[in-house]
Amino acid sequence: VVGCLSPHKARGFCSPHYQNIWRRGRNAATSAESDSSAYVYFKTQPCRLCAYDRLPPDIHRVIPGANGGRYVLGNMVPLCARCHAEVHRGITPCPEPITEIPISA
């Protein structure tokens, strides 16, 4: 980054710039481009592949963020950490995204 005095070894950014980029990625689900009610619902669901429910799931975006995918209903799938890694490696196909949140009685 132009103006950085001490570049970060791995990414070429100084530590403050690197931390800002990291925070932006972690807070992507709370940005204006997200559907926060759907995100909260997905964090309470079991893994769509193996039904693991002891830990909150990772939220997988069917259309990746690098390609413009957002954390919105119809683009999110709750997966446990192991299944999420398998989907990213291409070992397991991604399940269909949930397009509707069921209304509880």
LINGIMO-V334346 format. One record per residue. N is the residue number from 1. OMEGA is omega in degrees with one decimal (none if undefined). Layout:
# LINGIMO-V334346
n={N:N}
omega={OMEGA:OMEGA}
This chain:
# LINGIMO-V334346
n={1:2:3:4:5:6:7:8:9:10:11:12:13:14:15:16:17:18:19:20:21:22:23:24:25:26:27:28:29:30:31:32:33:34:35:36:37:38:39:40:41:42:43:44:45:46:47:48:49:50:51:52:53:54:55:56:57:58:59:60:61:62:63:64:65:66:67:68:69:70:71:72:73:74:75:76:77:78:79:80:81:82:83:84:85:86:87:88:89:90:91:92:93:94:95:96:97:98:99:100:101:102:103:104:105}
omega={-179.9:178.6:177.9:-178.9:-178.8:-176.4:174.9:-173.0:-173.1:-171.9:-178.1:178.3:171.8:-176.4:178.8:178.2:179.1:179.5:177.3:178.5:179.7:179.7:179.4:178.5:-179.7:-177.5:-177.5:-177.1:178.9:-179.5:179.9:-179.2:-175.9:173.3:-169.8:179.3:177.4:-179.9:178.6:177.7:-177.8:179.9:178.1:-175.6:174.3:177.1:-179.5:-179.7:-174.1:178.6:176.8:-176.3:-178.6:176.4:175.5:-176.9:166.9:176.1:-180.0:174.6:179.7:171.8:-175.5:178.6:179.1:179.3:177.5:179.1:-178.7:175.1:179.2:177.8:-177.1:177.9:-176.8:176.0:176.5:179.6:173.3:-175.8:-178.8:179.6:178.2:177.9:179.5:178.1:-179.9:178.8:179.9:-179.9:-178.1:177.3:180.0:176.2:178.0:179.4:176.6:-177.0:178.4:173.9:-179.9:178.5:-179.9:-177.5:none}
